[in-house]
Amino acid sequence: MTVAEYLEWEERQELRHEYIDGVIIKVTDDTLVDSDITINRNMTVNRILATG
C-alpha cells in the first residue's frame, strides 16, 4: 500500500491508524489519551510562559 492509498483508506475508517514503514498500526485508546495529555501539558506551559 502506498502512502496515498493509506491516506485515502484511513479517511474511511472509524478507528485511527498509523502508517509506519509500510505497516498499518491501529492507534490504541491509550495513545489517544497520551496525546491529549501531551497537548494539554504543552498548552499549559505555553500559557505560563506567555504570561511570564
C-alpha positions in Angstrom: 0.0 0.0 0.0 1.4 3.4 -0.9 1.2 6.4 1.4 -1.5 7.9 -0.9 -3.6 4.7 -0.8 -3.2 4.6 3.0 -4.4 8.2 3.4 -7.4 7.5 1.2 -8.2 4.3 3.2 -7.7 6.0 6.6 -10.3 8.6 5.8 -13.0 5.8 5.6 -12.0 4.1 8.9 -13.9 4.5 12.2 -10.7 3.9 14.2 -7.4 5.8 13.7 -4.3 4.1 12.4 -0.7 5.0 11.8 1.3 4.1 8.7 4.9 3.3 9.6 7.4 1.9 7.1 4.6 0.4 5.1 2.9 -1.2 8.0 -0.6 -0.1 9.2 -0.9 0.0 13.0 -4.1 0.7 14.9 -3.9 3.6 17.3 -5.0 2.4 20.7 -7.2 4.4 23.0 -4.2 4.8 25.3 -2.3 6.5 22.6 -5.1 9.0 22.1 -5.3 9.7 25.8 -1.5 10.2 25.9 -1.8 12.6 23.0 -4.5 14.6 24.9 -2.3 14.7 28.0 0.7 15.9 26.0 -1.4 18.6 24.2 -2.9 19.8 27.5 0.6 19.9 29.1 2.1 21.9 26.2 -0.8 24.4 26.2 -0.4 24.9 30.0 3.4 25.5 29.7 2.8 27.9 26.7 0.2 29.8 28.7 2.5 30.1 31.7 5.4 31.3 29.6 3.3 33.8 27.7 2.0 35.4 31.0 5.5 35.2 32.5 
